[in-house]
Structure formats: C-alpha cells, structure tokens
Amino acid sequence: MKQSLWWGVCCAALAIVGCEPSSPSNAEISVAGTYEVQALGDVPPVPDLGQFPELDPLKVTQDYVGLASFMSQDSLDQVAEDMYTYFHSSNVGDWDNNFKHFPNHRNQDTAMLATMREMMEKWFHQGLRNRAGAAHIRYASPWVEEDDQLVALLGMDLTYYLDFFEHFEGNPEGMRFSLERTWGAETVTWNEFDQVEQGDSIHIRQFEVNAETSMFVLAPKSDSMLFTFLPPTIQSSPALAADMMNNETMLALLRHKREHFDKQ
C-alpha cells in the first residue's frame, strides 16, 4: 500500500510544469543542423527530449516584483537551481539525477525506488512524457528545522504538458479524470495537433494544465548543498507524510503560507 501511495506522490511531483505560452507558434528549432521540429498550428512544438535534451525549454523563475520570501535570497536561488535540475532530469529521462532530488534520506526502501524507476523508464520510452517547462515562484516560507533536515514550502504558478507521442498505445482520455480531480477541471486543456520533425509529420496529443500550487522543499543536514522536493499531495497520504516530515512542521508551513501569501 505504501508503495502505491509513494508512486502517486512521485507521479504528481513529476507532472507539474510545461512550456511557456510565449513560445512562438511556428518556431523552428535546430541543433547544429541535425534536428528540426516545426509546429503547424498555435501550440509550441514538442521536441523529443529523450534524443535531444539540449532542446528542453524549461524555465524556473522568481517573481522579483511581488515575491513574498521569508528565506535568504541565496537560499532561494539555490533551491530554484536544484528545482531546475529536478524537473529537467525528469524531462529528459535522466533518472540518476532526478532521483537525487527525491527525499531519499527519509526513504530507505531501495526495492521500491527501483520499481518506481522501472515504471518511469517504461512510460517514457512508450511515448508518455511529463514535460516540465515553467515554474514561477511567488512565495517562499522560512525554514523549519528538524533533527535531520530543514523543511520549507514554496508557492508558485505552474504549467505543464502531458505529451502523448504517436507510438503511445494507451487512451489519453483515461487520464483526464485524475488530472481534473487533482487540479480542477478549469485548469485542464486538451490539445491535439501535427508538427513536422525531420521532414515527417508527427501527430501529438497532450493535456495542458495551468495551476497555482506549492511544493515542499526538504534539505538533509547530511548534504547542505542538496535540495529535494515533494508536492502538496503528500497531505493526502498521512503515513507517507509522517515519514517525510513532522506533522507539526507541515501544519506550521501551511499555516504560514495561508497567513502571509494566500490571504494577500
């Protein structure tokens, strides 16, 4: 039971952001003349990041005008940098780097982690991609100290695409209910379009989600230069949440966000 809950949490963590809507609708992307992808409609093209990781359009930004931050700027900059690595490594299927930013210091079940990795690898190569692209940080809590870690909470504006490449054999519509239940029906948009890749027409289907959300940041004291991440859906799994942080810590951080950001 714990494995299925933890997998759901990790799926939610991976399926968080996508390309910025400011991308040109007919942009042509090339790398040393060897790869070319062109959108035929209003939706930005979807590069195959498994083959061309350098084309990842991911951006992690801070709202410097209205930012409500209660941690030092140096700390927030380091958190944002690790968040970029966390999302980018998922985008391109670099699971070694991606799993470094899971809270492994609070989870010692290596067999479960191996199973998670196999599932993520399977779906990635079977044409289902959680593609992160933009996270705009608007709130950062103060750090709460626990015995073995520091914990903080971020609030942000997020967009992500769930891309289905042509060789995906499942039914994307079966995922709509889960997305709408998690984020709200008003945040979910269905896109279906053709693009030209290496001279061939490729059919892409995708869900686009635009939402306001938050993420917990866990910094193990054993490695002061590493930040790990958990989605707010951890709250729906009390047993897992208790493994990741003290209940008092979670409640204090959520309360601080309500009082200093949500109500503003």
N, C-alpha and C positions, 0 to 999 in steps of 0.2 A: 504493500500500500504506500509506504513512504517513497519507494522508487517512482511510482506513477505520479505522486504529488510533486516530487522534486523535478521530474521531467517536465510537468506542466509549467512549473515556475521558470525553468530554463528556457522553454519554448517562448514564454511571454517575454523573457529578457531579450531573446534574440530577435523577436518580431516587434521591433519598436520604431524604427525610423526609415525614411526613404529619401528620394531625390528632392531637391528644392524645386518648387514650381517655376522658378525664374530661369530654368534651363531653356535654351532656345528650342522651339518646336521642330525645326528642321536641321538641327546641329549635326555635323559630320565629325566624327571622332576618329583619329588615326594615330598609330604608333609606328614611327619610322617607315611609313608606307606599307606596313604589313597587315594592318587590320583596319576595317572601316565598317561603321554601323550608322545608318541614317534613318531617322523617324519619317514616316509618311503622313502623319497626322499631327494632332495637337499635344500628344503625350511624348515626353522626352524618351530617347532611345534607351534600350536596356542592354548594356554590354554584358558579355559573358565573362564575369569576374573570375570564374574558375580558370580561364585561359589567359585573361588579361587583367590581372589585379591592379595594374597601374592606372586603369580607367575608372577606378572607384570614385564616384562623385561625392562621397561622404564629407559632411562639414559638421563640426561641433563648435558652437559659438556661444558667447555670453552677451546678455542684454546690458551693455555698459551704461545705457541711459536710465533704465528703470530697475536695475538689478538690486534685489534685496538679499544681500550676502552678509552672513554672520560668521564667516571664517576668513582667514587672511587671503589676500589676493594670490600670494604664492601657492598656497594650498589649493585654491580653486583652479588655478592654471594647471597644476599637476594632475588634479582629478580629471579635468577636461582632456588633457593629453592622454591619460590612460583610458578614458571613455572612448576616445577616437580609436585607440588600438583594439579595444574590446569589440566595438562594432565592426571596424574594418576587417579584423581577422575572421569574424563570422561571415561577412560579405564574400570574402574570397576563399573560404573553406580552409583557413589556416587554424586548425583546431588546437595545435600545440600552444600558440599564443593566446587563442581565445580562452582556453581552459585555465590559463594562468590568472585570468580576471574573474573566475568564479571563486567564491569563498572556500577554497579547499582547506584552509586552516581550521574550518568549522565542520568539514565533512571528510571523513577518512574512509568512506566506502569506495575503494578503488574499482571494485567489480561493477558497481552501479555507474560510476563515471565512464567506465569502458563501454557499457551498454548504451549510455547516452551518446557517446561519441560515434558509435557504430550507426545509431539511428540518424544522427545529424548528417553523417557522411552519406548514408544511403539516400536520403531525400535530396541532398544537394546534387548528387550525380544523376538522380532520376528526374531532374527538371523542376524541383520546387525550391525556390530561393526566398529566404527572408532577407531583404536587401535594405540595410540601413543607409541613410543618406543625410539626414539633418536633425540636429538636436540643438535647440536654442534655450540655454539655461537662464532662468529668470529668478530663481531663489536657491539659496544655499544656507542650510542650517548651521548652527555651531556644532562642534564635535562633542560627542558624549563618550566618555572614557569607560571602558570595561576592563576586566582583568587582562585579556589578551588582545584587545583591539580597540580602535576608535571607530565610531559609527556616526554618520551624518545622513541627511536627507536632501535631495535636490528636487526642485520643481522646474518643469520645462515644457516648451511647446514642441511636439514631435509629429513627424510624418514618416510613414514607411510604406513600402510596397511589398506585397506578397506576390512574387512573379511565378508564372507557370509557363515554362518553355514548351515547345512543340512536342518534345518526347515525354512529357509528363502524362501518365496514363490514368490518373485518378480524375475525380469530378470536383473541380474547384468549388462549385456551389455548395458542397457539403461542409465547407469551412466558414460559410457566411454567418451561420448562427453563432458559432463560437466567437467570431470577431465582433459581432454586434452586441452579444451579451457582455463581452469584456469592455468594449469601448463606447457602446451606444450606436444605434443604427444611423444616427445623423452624421457620424464621423466616417462611415464606410462608403466608398465609391468603387464601382466595378468599371474597369477599363478593358477593352479588347481592341487590338489594332495589329497592323502589319508593319514591319520595318525591313530595311534592306541591310543584310550583313554579308560582306564579301561578295556582293553581286546577287545574292539569293534573297528571296522574300521569306521572312520568318514571321510566323503568327505568334503573338504574345497575348496572354490573358493575365490579368492582375487585379488584386484588391488593393486599393489605396486607402490608408487610414490617416486622418488628421485629428490629433487629440492633444489635450493638456494632460500631463501625467507627472509622476515623480519616480525617483529611484533611490534606493538606499545605497550608501557607499560604506564599505567595510574595509578598514585599513589595519591589517595584522601588525602587531607590535614587533613581530619577528622579522618583518621586512618593511621598514618605514618608507620605502620608495615604491611600494606596490599598493594599488587601489583595486578593490573588487566590487562587483555590483549585483544588486538584487532588485527586481521590480516590486511595486507595491502590492501585487497579487499574493505576495508571501503572507499577507494578513489572513487570507482565506484558508491557510494551512497552518493552524496553530502549532502542531507538533514540529513542523519544519521551522517555523518562525522561532520557536524556542531553541532550536539548535543553532540558529544563525545569530541571535542576539537576545539579551534580556527583555522580557516583556515590558518592564518599566522604561527601558531605553526606547523601544518602538513607540510607546504611548507618548512619551515626552517629546519625541521628534515630530510626531503627527500633530500634537497639540501646538507646538511652536510654529509649524507651518500654517495651521489654521489661523492663529492669532496674528502672525506677522506677515502673512502673504495672502492667504485665501480671502480674508476679510477686507483687504485693502482695495 
